[in-house]
Amino acid sequence: MGLKSFCLKKSLWVFHFAGASCNNCDIEILDVLTPRYDAERFGIQLVGSPRHADVILVSGSINQRDKPRLLEVYEQAAKPVFVVAFGACGCTGGIFAEGNTFAGPVDKIIPVDAYIPGCPPKPEAMLSGIVKLTKQI
Amino acid sequence: MAETLFYFFIYPGLLFAGVVGGLLSWFDRKITAQVQFRKGPPLLQPFYDFLKLLLVKETILPARGAKMTFLIAPVLGLFGATISATFILLPLFNINIGFEGDVIVIFYLLTIPSLTYIIGALASGNPLASVGASREIKLIVSYELTFLLLFAAIILKADQSMKMSEIIQMQQAGAPFIGSISGVLLFIVGVFCIQAKLGLVPFDIAEAETELAEGAFIEYSGTVYALVKFTKYIMLFILPALLVGFLMSGFNWEGIGILWSILKLLAVVLLITLIRNTNPRLKIKQAMRFFLIGMNALVIIAIVLIYLGL
């Protein structure tokens, strides 16, 4: 394991992209940063700009309007960047999968490195997903 | 020549100040975590962040910005921080080279990093960055006068001596300046000026994470952002060190003095961190009023007290 991948693994900055989400996943993401789960002890930080992001966390179903924005955010991020599909809607489309405006699950639009299923996933599930992601690096 | 370069680039300049600043940045984050009942990041976290940005990440140039200015601004900022680090830390570590740099030089050099943030932000062509830059300009306008008055008060207190080393020697021979009423007032003003210079929470108006998404630094990525981070680490070390030198009789590197020196520095950083954790962000109007009226009045009272010999 080289220095580069070690440092990347130790400091993953997360940019949160919320699609047409019911906001439950968004609230669970905030839970991960609370004192009980404290993602900062692994070096995980939420950042406000996709330029600083190492991980793009996509929650919610992606509809026709979100699709170009998601693509734009993905292109704006400095590579290497990892994409995590969060929640049932992010992974498969969930109950919106057959909707009129649905533009396909996240992995049809941009390459996805990790899936965290659940509706909403528990904070523990998100931490384990991030751990699995770091094992890939 | 080689010796001078050593002073600037290794000890106590670029490398040393950056490493100590990184450790202080960890201290700041750890204390923040403790205040919020969290465990906090590991000791080397600031260096992981820095190395990741430096080695791994791609640097993106803005398509519609001034590319060269955008790239050069953080480098200039790092130079400014390094030179001011050298001039502040040389007297604090009792090293004598020909030119010491009086405190007025230090005052001007300390402005360079903030100025380069503004230049870089305006060159990036991002609307949020330019809002951040304009806020940073307003912030500089408000705190810089207070900071200059603080320097004037210190010079007055040190019998019109403008040399950092003489100011420190005077305190080590007599009592530290903070032991008087005017010294306490100057310390309060100094802490708030440092807070604004570092862009920490009551005055993080320029990078306001929730509304401007890092403001002035929004377009920076990869290696250039690593340089910005490094500049911030250096500033987090040298500004508290400057205050320790001005008011708390500097550092003493003999015997038990080493422990006291480190504790003094950590105490100032701890105070800054606690202020940052217990206050909400001000609006730019409130910040300007705070400095232009409140803090300036405090410095002027301190200067009057110094004239009266208190």
Chai-1 contact restraints between the chains, C-beta under 6 A:
chainA,res_idxA,chainB,res_idxB,connection_type,confidence,min_distance_angstrom,max_distance_angstrom,comment,restraint_id
A,K4,B,L55,contact,1.0,0.0,6.0,A-B,restraint_1
A,K4,B,V56,contact,1.0,0.0,6.0,A-B,restraint_2
A,C7,B,Y48,contact,1.0,0.0,6.0,A-B,restraint_3
A,C7,B,L51,contact,1.0,0.0,6.0,A-B,restraint_4
A,C7,B,K52,contact,1.0,0.0,6.0,A-B,restraint_5
A,L8,B,K52,contact,1.0,0.0,6.0,A-B,restraint_6
A,L8,B,V56,contact,1.0,0.0,6.0,A-B,restraint_7
A,K10,B,Y48,contact,1.0,0.0,6.0,A-B,restraint_8
A,S11,B,Y48,contact,1.0,0.0,6.0,A-B,restraint_9
A,S11,B,D49,contact,1.0,0.0,6.0,A-B,restraint_10
A,S11,B,K52,contact,1.0,0.0,6.0,A-B,restraint_11
A,P35,B,Q36,contact,1.0,0.0,6.0,A-B,restraint_12
A,P35,B,F37,contact,1.0,0.0,6.0,A-B,restraint_13
A,P35,B,R38,contact,1.0,0.0,6.0,A-B,restraint_14
A,D38,B,R38,contact,1.0,0.0,6.0,A-B,restraint_15
A,D38,B,K39,contact,1.0,0.0,6.0,A-B,restraint_16
A,E40,B,P41,contact,1.0,0.0,6.0,A-B,restraint_17
A,R41,B,K39,contact,1.0,0.0,6.0,A-B,restraint_18
A,G43,B,P41,contact,1.0,0.0,6.0,A-B,restraint_19
A,G43,B,Q45,contact,1.0,0.0,6.0,A-B,restraint_20
A,G43,B,Y48,contact,1.0,0.0,6.0,A-B,restraint_21
A,G48,B,E209,contact,1.0,0.0,6.0,A-B,restraint_22
A,G48,B,A213,contact,1.0,0.0,6.0,A-B,restraint_23
A,G48,B,E214,contact,1.0,0.0,6.0,A-B,restraint_24
A,S49,B,A213,contact,1.0,0.0,6.0,A-B,restraint_25
A,S49,B,E214,contact,1.0,0.0,6.0,A-B,restraint_26
A,S49,B,I218,contact,1.0,0.0,6.0,A-B,restraint_27
A,R51,B,S221,contact,1.0,0.0,6.0,A-B,restraint_28
A,A78,B,K57,contact,1.0,0.0,6.0,A-B,restraint_29
A,A78,B,E58,contact,1.0,0.0,6.0,A-B,restraint_30
A,A78,B,I60,contact,1.0,0.0,6.0,A-B,restraint_31
A,A78,B,S221,contact,1.0,0.0,6.0,A-B,restraint_32
A,A78,B,G222,contact,1.0,0.0,6.0,A-B,restraint_33
A,K79,B,E58,contact,1.0,0.0,6.0,A-B,restraint_34
